[in-house]
């Protein structure tokens, strides 16, 4: 769903009305609404990555709860584990093909044949906007 599409013209006012007039009594319900419509909006682009987004959300939310309830030392560990989780996702989707291709090229140049499996997906939305597939 593009921001200049007819679907978005219907989507935004609907979400606005639900948020301010239907769920206005409870921040918890408003936050849940925003989360669900965000998944829906994201899934409109490509539903195959919604699972990845939900997994990332659950992991980061869990680490957030651990940070909120942990000791000072554990808070830092949980924060860095959360950052590492997000970096692993970024590195996998953005750089996996690049690094495996370079390793294959290097091995082929010394006579070792290596044909890696390359992932053939468009980068998930939000991972990168400066590269074209």
TAWOBEL-V920998 format. One record per helix or strand of 2 or more residues. SS is the DSSP state (H for helix, E for strand). FROM is the first residue (numbers start at 0). TO is the last residue. If there is no record, write none. Layout:
SS_FROM_TO ; SS_FROM_TO
This chain:
H_5_21 ; H_26_44 ; H_46_68 ; H_71_108
